[in-house]
Amino acid sequence: MSGRDPEFDAYVLKIHEVLGRLDYYRLLGVDRSAKIPEIKKAFFSIAGKFHPDRNRDADETVSQAIYNIFKRLNEAYRVLCDYEKRVLYDEGLEGGSTRLEHEGRRTMIPKTAEETLTSREARQFYRQAVEALKNGNLMQADLHIKVASKREGENKAIEELMEKIDAALAEKKKKKK
């Protein structure tokens, strides 16, 4: 006689039935604005229940469903805890895709100047430079773009933003005279 909970097995099969329609946020039971610690907490709470090793005594159908759910939970965790993958995922989610197929895969032609940057640090400083420029903080923008340039030299997007910042600094200097 198995000590399995038939209600849990029925629950597993119901989740498995709709697994393809569940986005990562719903699967983990977190809000789209959830921070990484909240995502980790949700993942470890749920993943423990669906871990295949904890469910060895399940029949073959339930066992396969548990395995598929556990794989999808891990996929959700990896994507939502990685800033770049999460941004790509959220873009896809807006278009109706519930999964990030081929994690990290991008189109051959970058959509934005930022996407031409290959260094994670360069992208971070580039974003900060853009934000500082938008807010009129030219000195901060200049500092961030220079750091981005050090992280990834000879990038057209960085060079163009640097020129824009330099022009804004020159204009500001001209107005002071």
Secondary structure, 3 states (H helix, E strand, C coil): CCCCCHHHHHHHHHHHHHHHHCCHHHHHCCCCCCCHHHHHHHHHHHHHHHCHHHHCCCCHHHHHHHHHHHHHHHHHHHHHCCHHHHHHHHHHHHCCCCCCCCCCCCCCCCCCCHHHCCCHHHHHHHHHHHHHHHCCCHHHHHHHHHHHHHHCCCCHHHHHHHHHHHHHHHHHHHHHC
